[in-house]
Amino acid sequence: MERRLGRLMIVVLAALIPVSARAEKITLRLADGMPSGHIIDRMIIEPFIKQVAAETQGQVEIQHFPAEQLGKSRDMLMLTQSGVDDIGFIVPSYQSDRMPLATVSELPGIFQSTCQGNAAVRALTEDGAILEEREFKPNGVKPLIIFLLPAYQLLLSSSRPLGTLKDAAGLKIRTPGGAMDLTVMSLGAVPIRMGPAELYESMSRGTLDGALLAYQSAMAYHLAPLLKSGTLGQDFGTVTVTFSISLAKWNTLPEPLKDTLARVGRQISLDACQKFDKAEEDSIAKARAAGIRLTSPQNADHADLDAAFAGVRTEWARRLDVRGKPGSAVLSAFQEAAEAAKPQ
């Protein structure tokens, strides 16, 4: 009887010991290029870290290294591949030489809402889907969190009046690279590839006339005092943002932890679009309050833009097809996924 009671006590005590004390603790390093307090950190990374810790009962600790502490944003794919970080802020636009197909979200005029675009990009990056097979897996990474920012607008620090979009001709406009270079050229402007952290200095010096950017990003990088005008309600494309884990690290994790990371990342990805749309509305209100003149395209502009944007999409696909990459197939798949996710 005493022996049975002793065994029972051992079982009860073992059940009371937290999982984190009974299982090996796992630490993952997550790196990004945003300044501390950036909206992506507040709305995406902080909830992800807290939820993973809660659902693993502290077994998984995610250490966050913001503000390019572990390396530049444009080097984040390489840093994740080499193990400097485990989960990296991997933006295909910044890696357009190695992930050109995943820049399909940059193409203009495809979707009408952030949630619609989010659904389309997720459909193409699920296990076995074309972008997962052709770009993420060959680069040795797996997206845990993937979402789109709201559609980029044309924001000008130049004092040139923005009456119609043709007024952008000849201006030097920042792009993240990739397909947005073609979009800027379709306006007759000059694309300048540049990370957002460099925008303030370049606009201050006058070496840059404007940028394709979401208003919330402009506010996060304190550009409001420099901006004179900007568009509203236009779809100049946007960027896909991922926080991707290296497959080398992923393959070392126990299956239950993989399931938890994937499930938490997916839920945060699904919730992202509504959060960012609300933040964009708030940022547009701040832009108005700061005296930035906001311009909605006129009817004549719409016809010109539709034709220009169709040409951008065709040229993007053609250039990739020529390189032996399935540009046309990815464009078609993205358009179909966006149509399927269109609000009824």
ChimeraX attribute file (.defattr): number of C-alpha atoms within 10 A of each C-alpha:
attribute: neighborCount
match mode: 1-to-1
recipient: residues
	/A:1	6
	/A:2	7
	/A:3	8
	/A:4	9
	/A:5	10
	/A:6	11
	/A:7	12
	/A:8	12
	/A:9	12
	/A:10	12
	/A:11	11
	/A:12	11
	/A:13	10
	/A:14	12
	/A:15	11
	/A:16	9
	/A:17	10
	/A:18	13
	/A:19	15
	/A:20	15
	/A:21	11
	/A:22	11
	/A:23	11
	/A:24	10
	/A:25	13
	/A:26	13
	/A:27	13
	/A:28	15
	/A:29	18
	/A:30	23
	/A:31	28
	/A:32	26
	/A:33	24
	/A:34	21
	/A:35	16
	/A:36	13
	/A:37	13
	/A:38	19
	/A:39	18
	/A:40	19
	/A:41	17
	/A:42	12
	/A:43	17
	/A:44	20
	/A:45	21
	/A:46	14
	/A:47	15
	/A:48	21
	/A:49	19
	/A:50	13
	/A:51	18
	/A:52	21
	/A:53	16
	/A:54	13
	/A:55	14
	/A:56	18
	/A:57	14
	/A:58	20
	/A:59	21
	/A:60	21
	/A:61	18
	/A:62	21
	/A:63	15
	/A:64	18
	/A:65	18
	/A:66	19
	/A:67	18
	/A:68	17
	/A:69	14
	/A:70	19
	/A:71	18
	/A:72	15
	/A:73	24
	/A:74	20
	/A:75	17
	/A:76	26
	/A:77	27
	/A:78	17
	/A:79	22
	/A:80	27
	/A:81	20
	/A:82	13
	/A:83	15
	/A:84	16
	/A:85	26
	/A:86	25
	/A:87	33
	/A:88	31
	/A:89	27
	/A:90	28
	/A:91	23
	/A:92	28
	/A:93	28
	/A:94	23
	/A:95	21
	/A:96	17
	/A:97	11
	/A:98	15
	/A:99	20
	/A:100	19
	/A:101	27
	/A:102	28
	/A:103	23
	/A:104	29
	/A:105	29
	/A:106	28
	/A:107	25
	/A:108	25
	/A:109	19
	/A:110	23
	/A:111	23
	/A:112	17
	/A:113	18
	/A:114	21
	/A:115	25
	/A:116	20
	/A:117	30
	/A:118	26
	/A:119	21
	/A:120	25
	/A:121	24
	/A:122	23
	/A:123	19
	/A:124	19
	/A:125	20
	/A:126	14
	/A:127	13
	/A:128	11
	/A:129	13
	/A:130	19
	/A:131	22
	/A:132	21
	/A:133	15
	/A:134	17
	/A:135	19
	/A:136	21
	/A:137	16
	/A:138	14
	/A:139	18
	/A:140	19
	/A:141	25
	/A:142	24
	/A:143	25
	/A:144	20
	/A:145	27
	/A:146	22
	/A:147	27
	/A:148	26
	/A:149	25
	/A:150	29
	/A:151	28
	/A:152	24
	/A:153	20
	/A:154	24
	/A:155	28
	/A:156	28
	/A:157	23
	/A:158	19
	/A:159	11
	/A:160	13
	/A:161	13
	/A:162	20
	/A:163	14
	/A:164	14
	/A:165	19
	/A:166	15
	/A:167	14
	/A:168	23
	/A:169	15
	/A:170	14
	/A:171	20
	/A:172	21
	/A:173	26
	/A:174	29
	/A:175	24
	/A:176	25
	/A:177	22
	/A:178	25
	/A:179	27
	/A:180	29
	/A:181	21
	/A:182	25
	/A:183	27
	/A:184	25
	/A:185	16
	/A:186	19
	/A:187	19
	/A:188	17
	/A:189	20
	/A:190	22
	/A:191	24
	/A:192	18
	/A:193	17
	/A:194	17
	/A:195	16
	/A:196	19
	/A:197	15
	/A:198	11
	/A:199	20
	/A:200	19
	/A:201	12
	/A:202	15
	/A:203	20
	/A:204	14
	/A:205	10
	/A:206	13
	/A:207	12
	/A:208	22
	/A:209	25
	/A:210	28
	/A:211	29
	/A:212	26
	/A:213	24
	/A:214	22
	/A:215	29
	/A:216	24
	/A:217	20
	/A:218	22
	/A:219	18
	/A:220	18
	/A:221	17
	/A:222	13
	/A:223	19
	/A:224	23
	/A:225	14
	/A:226	18
	/A:227	23
	/A:228	21
	/A:229	24
	/A:230	24
	/A:231	22
	/A:232	16
	/A:233	13
	/A:234	18
	/A:235	22
	/A:236	24
	/A:237	28
	/A:238	27
	/A:239	28
	/A:240	21
	/A:241	18
	/A:242	20
	/A:243	23
	/A:244	25
	/A:245	27
	/A:246	24
	/A:247	20
	/A:248	16
	/A:249	17
	/A:250	18
	/A:251	10
	/A:252	9
	/A:253	12
	/A:254	9
	/A:255	11
	/A:256	10
	/A:257	17
	/A:258	14
	/A:259	12
	/A:260	15
	/A:261	21
	/A:262	15
	/A:263	15
	/A:264	19
	/A:265	24
	/A:266	18
	/A:267	12
	/A:268	20
	/A:269	21
	/A:270	18
	/A:271	15
	/A:272	22
	/A:273	22
	/A:274	14
	/A:275	14
	/A:276	22
	/A:277	18
	/A:278	12
	/A:279	18
	/A:280	20
	/A:281	13
	/A:282	13
	/A:283	20
	/A:284	20
	/A:285	12
	/A:286	16
	/A:287	24
	/A:288	13
	/A:289	11
	/A:290	14
	/A:291	13
	/A:292	20
	/A:293	17
	/A:294	17
	/A:295	17
	/A:296	14
	/A:297	16
	/A:298	11
	/A:299	9
	/A:300	9
	/A:301	13
	/A:302	13
	/A:303	10
	/A:304	14
	/A:305	23
	/A:306	13
	/A:307	11
	/A:308	18
	/A:309	22
	/A:310	14
	/A:311	14
	/A:312	23
	/A:313	22
	/A:314	14
	/A:315	16
	/A:316	23
	/A:317	21
	/A:318	16
	/A:319	14
	/A:320	16
	/A:321	14
	/A:322	10
	/A:323	9
	/A:324	9
	/A:325	16
	/A:326	18
	/A:327	24
	/A:328	19
	/A:329	14
	/A:330	19
	/A:331	21
	/A:332	13
	/A:333	19
	/A:334	23
	/A:335	19
	/A:336	14
	/A:337	21
	/A:338	23
	/A:339	16
	/A:340	13
	/A:341	18
	/A:342	16
	/A:343	10
	/A:344	4
